[in-house]
């Protein structure tokens, strides 16, 4: 089972680059919704994990 990672940052370049780095490790998977705002990040974590 892969470890799920949520990438949150206001820079689209940083989010994209971090996703590439994380996805290079087969033990990790980036959540499909990459968001900029903390409130949306918390929402996605609650929805995705419950």
VEXKOLKE-357262 format. One record per residue: residue number from 1; y, z, x of N, C-alpha, C in turn. Coordinates in nm, 4 decimals, always signed. Example, Ala and Ser with C-alpha at 12.3 -4.5 7.8 and 13.67 -1.06 7.14 Angstrom:
% residues 2
<node n="1" n_v="-0.5690" n_w="+0.7800" n_u="+1.3190" ca_v="-0.4500" ca_w="+0.7800" ca_u="+1.2300" c_v="-0.3300" c_w="+0.7800" c_u="+1.3200"/>
<node n="2" n_v="-0.2250" n_w="+0.7080" n_u="+1.2850" ca_v="-0.1060" ca_w="+0.7140" ca_u="+1.3670" c_v="+0.0030" c_w="+0.7870" c_u="+1.2900"/>
% end
This chain:
% residues 50
<node n="1" n_v="-0.1183" n_w="+0.0000" n_u="+0.0845" ca_v="+0.0000" ca_w="+0.0000" ca_u="+0.0000" c_v="+0.1248" c_w="+0.0000" c_u="+0.0891"/>
<node n="2" n_v="+0.2176" n_w="-0.0881" n_u="+0.0597" ca_v="+0.3393" ca_w="-0.1015" ca_u="+0.1386" c_v="+0.4410" c_w="+0.0061" c_u="+0.1014"/>
<node n="3" n_v="+0.5211" n_w="+0.0424" n_u="+0.1964" ca_v="+0.6318" ca_w="+0.1347" ca_u="+0.1732" c_v="+0.7492" c_w="+0.0525" c_u="+0.1203"/>
<node n="4" n_v="+0.8038" n_w="+0.0951" n_u="+0.0083" ca_v="+0.9143" ca_w="+0.0229" ca_u="-0.0544" c_v="+1.0472" c_w="+0.0717" c_u="+0.0022"/>
<node n="5" n_v="+1.1335" n_w="-0.0230" n_u="+0.0381" ca_v="+1.2627" ca_w="+0.0084" ca_u="+0.0990" c_v="+1.3739" c_w="-0.0535" c_u="+0.0159"/>
<node n="6" n_v="+1.4762" n_w="+0.0248" n_u="-0.0105" ca_v="+1.5949" ca_w="-0.0248" ca_u="-0.0800" c_v="+1.7068" c_w="-0.0383" c_u="+0.0216"/>
<node n="7" n_v="+1.7596" n_w="-0.1576" n_u="+0.0370" ca_v="+1.8691" ca_w="-0.1833" ca_u="+0.1302" c_v="+1.9998" c_w="-0.1793" c_u="+0.0522"/>
<node n="8" n_v="+2.0886" n_w="-0.0880" n_u="+0.0914" ca_v="+2.2171" ca_w="-0.0723" ca_u="+0.0228" c_v="+2.3289" c_w="-0.0761" c_u="+0.1260"/>
<node n="9" n_v="+2.4182" n_w="-0.1708" n_u="+0.1106" ca_v="+2.5358" ca_w="-0.1802" ca_u="+0.1967" c_v="+2.6344" c_w="-0.2744" c_u="+0.1308"/>
<node n="10" n_v="+2.7611" n_w="-0.2615" n_u="+0.1651" ca_v="+2.8605" ca_w="-0.3494" ca_u="+0.1040" c_v="+2.8707" c_w="-0.4840" c_u="+0.1742"/>
<node n="11" n_v="+2.8054" n_w="-0.4989" n_u="+0.2873" ca_v="+2.8081" ca_w="-0.6249" ca_u="+0.3617" c_v="+2.6835" c_w="-0.7074" c_u="+0.3295"/>
<node n="12" n_v="+2.7025" n_w="-0.8253" n_u="+0.2739" ca_v="+2.5873" ca_w="-0.9102" ca_u="+0.2414" c_v="+2.5134" c_w="-0.9536" c_u="+0.3678"/>
<node n="13" n_v="+2.5875" n_w="-0.9754" n_u="+0.4772" ca_v="+2.5235" ca_w="-1.0113" ca_u="+0.6039" c_v="+2.4307" c_w="-0.8995" c_u="+0.6498"/>
<node n="14" n_v="+2.4787" n_w="-0.7749" n_u="+0.6451" ca_v="+2.3981" ca_w="-0.6611" ca_u="+0.6884" c_v="+2.2748" c_w="-0.6449" c_u="+0.6000"/>
<node n="15" n_v="+2.2919" n_w="-0.6557" n_u="+0.4686" ca_v="+2.1776" ca_w="-0.6437" ca_u="+0.3778" c_v="+2.0735" c_w="-0.7506" c_u="+0.4069"/>
<node n="16" n_v="+2.1186" n_w="-0.8726" n_u="+0.4262" ca_v="+2.0270" ca_w="-0.9837" ca_u="+0.4536" c_v="+1.9538" c_w="-0.9622" c_u="+0.5862"/>
<node n="17" n_v="+2.0273" n_w="-0.9249" n_u="+0.6892" ca_v="+1.9669" ca_w="-0.9046" ca_u="+0.8215" c_v="+1.8685" c_w="-0.7880" c_u="+0.8211"/>
<node n="18" n_v="+1.9064" n_w="-0.6774" n_u="+0.7579" ca_v="+1.8162" ca_w="-0.5623" ca_u="+0.7492" c_v="+1.6897" c_w="-0.5982" c_u="+0.6713"/>
<node n="19" n_v="+1.7046" n_w="-0.6762" n_u="+0.5664" ca_v="+1.5876" ca_w="-0.7192" ca_u="+0.4889" c_v="+1.4934" c_w="-0.8025" c_u="+0.5744"/>
<node n="20" n_v="+1.5484" n_w="-0.8906" n_u="+0.6560" ca_v="+1.4651" ca_w="-0.9720" ca_u="+0.7450" c_v="+1.3890" c_w="-0.8843" c_u="+0.8440"/>
<node n="21" n_v="+1.4576" n_w="-0.7868" n_u="+0.9008" ca_v="+1.3943" ca_w="-0.6971" ca_u="+0.9979" c_v="+1.2850" c_w="-0.6143" c_u="+0.9317"/>
<node n="22" n_v="+1.3151" n_w="-0.5591" n_u="+0.8161" ca_v="+1.2173" ca_w="-0.4744" ca_u="+0.7458" c_v="+1.0976" c_w="-0.5566" c_u="+0.7014"/>
<node n="23" n_v="+1.1205" n_w="-0.6755" n_u="+0.6486" ca_v="+1.0101" ca_w="-0.7591" ca_u="+0.6010" c_v="+0.9205" c_w="-0.8094" c_u="+0.7139"/>
<node n="24" n_v="+0.9672" n_w="-0.8012" n_u="+0.8376" ca_v="+0.8837" ca_w="-0.8413" ca_u="+0.9518" c_v="+0.7673" c_w="-0.7448" c_u="+0.9734"/>
<node n="25" n_v="+0.7793" n_w="-0.6244" n_u="+0.9223" ca_v="+0.6728" ca_w="-0.5249" ca_u="+0.9336" c_v="+0.5859" c_w="-0.5320" c_u="+0.8080"/>
<node n="26" n_v="+0.4576" n_w="-0.5634" n_u="+0.8207" ca_v="+0.3722" ca_w="-0.5780" ca_u="+0.7023" c_v="+0.3511" c_w="-0.4481" c_u="+0.6243"/>
<node n="27" n_v="+0.3839" n_w="-0.3354" n_u="+0.6842" ca_v="+0.3690" ca_w="-0.2072" ca_u="+0.6138" c_v="+0.4863" c_w="-0.1776" c_u="+0.5227"/>
<node n="28" n_v="+0.5938" n_w="-0.2573" n_u="+0.5336" ca_v="+0.7160" ca_w="-0.2334" ca_u="+0.4572" c_v="+0.7462" c_w="-0.3508" c_u="+0.3656"/>
<node n="29" n_v="+0.8107" n_w="-0.3218" n_u="+0.2537" ca_v="+0.8571" ca_w="-0.4273" ca_u="+0.1645" c_v="+0.9944" c_w="-0.3890" c_u="+0.1096"/>
<node n="30" n_v="+1.0849" n_w="-0.4840" n_u="+0.1085" ca_v="+1.2199" ca_w="-0.4596" ca_u="+0.0576" c_v="+1.2189" c_w="-0.4819" c_u="-0.0933"/>
<node n="31" n_v="+1.2809" n_w="-0.3903" n_u="-0.1649" ca_v="+1.2933" ca_w="-0.4069" ca_u="-0.3087" c_v="+1.3712" c_w="-0.5351" c_u="-0.3350"/>
<node n="32" n_v="+1.3349" n_w="-0.6104" n_u="-0.4382" ca_v="+1.3980" ca_w="-0.7403" ca_u="-0.4623" c_v="+1.5463" c_w="-0.7334" c_u="-0.4958"/>
<node n="33" n_v="+1.5921" n_w="-0.6252" n_u="-0.5539" ca_v="+1.7331" ca_w="-0.6140" ca_u="-0.5894" c_v="+1.8080" c_w="-0.5485" c_u="-0.4743"/>
<node n="34" n_v="+1.8890" n_w="-0.6255" n_u="-0.4039" ca_v="+1.9729" ca_w="-0.5683" ca_u="-0.2989" c_v="+2.1103" c_w="-0.5464" c_u="-0.3601"/>
<node n="35" n_v="+2.1536" n_w="-0.4223" n_u="-0.3600" ca_v="+2.2772" ca_w="-0.3878" ca_u="-0.4304" c_v="+2.3796" c_w="-0.3277" c_u="-0.3359"/>
<node n="36" n_v="+2.5061" n_w="-0.3364" n_u="-0.3785" ca_v="+2.6154" ca_w="-0.2863" ca_u="-0.2958" c_v="+2.6567" c_w="-0.1446" c_u="-0.3334"/>
<node n="37" n_v="+2.6453" n_w="-0.1093" n_u="-0.4570" ca_v="+2.7019" ca_w="+0.0169" ca_u="-0.5023" c_v="+2.5964" c_w="+0.1250" c_u="-0.5167"/>
<node n="38" n_v="+2.6336" n_w="+0.2449" n_u="-0.4802" ca_v="+2.5403" ca_w="+0.3566" ca_u="-0.4829" c_v="+2.4860" c_w="+0.3824" c_u="-0.6229"/>
<node n="39" n_v="+2.5694" n_w="+0.3758" n_u="-0.7257" ca_v="+2.5215" ca_w="+0.4006" ca_u="-0.8622" c_v="+2.4135" c_w="+0.3001" c_u="-0.9015"/>
<node n="40" n_v="+2.4329" n_w="+0.1741" n_u="-0.8661" ca_v="+2.3327" ca_w="+0.0726" ca_u="-0.8981" c_v="+2.2064" c_w="+0.0958" c_u="-0.8163"/>
<node n="41" n_v="+2.2208" n_w="+0.1397" n_u="-0.6934" ca_v="+2.1039" ca_w="+0.1683" ca_u="-0.6095" c_v="+2.0207" c_w="+0.2795" c_u="-0.6714"/>
<node n="42" n_v="+2.0868" n_w="+0.3838" n_u="-0.7171" ca_v="+2.0151" ca_w="+0.4948" ca_u="-0.7807" c_v="+1.9461" c_w="+0.4469" c_u="-0.9075"/>
<node n="43" n_v="+2.0138" n_w="+0.3643" n_u="-0.9858" ca_v="+1.9543" ca_w="+0.3089" ca_u="-1.1074" c_v="+1.8272" c_w="+0.2309" c_u="-1.0743"/>
<node n="44" n_v="+1.8352" n_w="+0.1410" n_u="-0.9756" ca_v="+1.7191" ca_w="+0.0597" ca_u="-0.9412" c_v="+1.6044" c_w="+0.1448" c_u="-0.8900"/>
<node n="45" n_v="+1.6332" n_w="+0.2478" n_u="-0.8139" ca_v="+1.5262" ca_w="+0.3353" ca_u="-0.7654" c_v="+1.4584" c_w="+0.4043" c_u="-0.8828"/>
<node n="46" n_v="+1.5367" n_w="+0.4537" n_u="-0.9755" ca_v="+1.4777" ca_w="+0.5220" ca_u="-1.0923" c_v="+1.3916" c_w="+0.4256" c_u="-1.1750"/>
<node n="47" n_v="+1.4420" n_w="+0.3071" n_u="-1.1982" ca_v="+1.3683" ca_w="+0.2072" ca_u="-1.2783" c_v="+1.2428" c_w="+0.1626" c_u="-1.2049"/>
<node n="48" n_v="+1.2546" n_w="+0.1393" n_u="-1.0754" ca_v="+1.1425" ca_w="+0.0833" ca_u="-0.9972" c_v="+1.0332" c_w="+0.1856" c_u="-0.9738"/>
<node n="49" n_v="+1.0692" n_w="+0.3130" n_u="-0.9620" ca_v="+0.9710" ca_w="+0.4149" ca_u="-0.9287" c_v="+0.9078" c_w="+0.4798" c_u="-1.0509"/>
<node n="50" n_v="+0.9717" n_w="+0.4655" n_u="-1.1647" ca_v="+0.9188" ca_w="+0.5335" ca_u="-1.2848" c_v="+0.8330" c_w="+0.4402" c_u="-1.3648"/>
% end
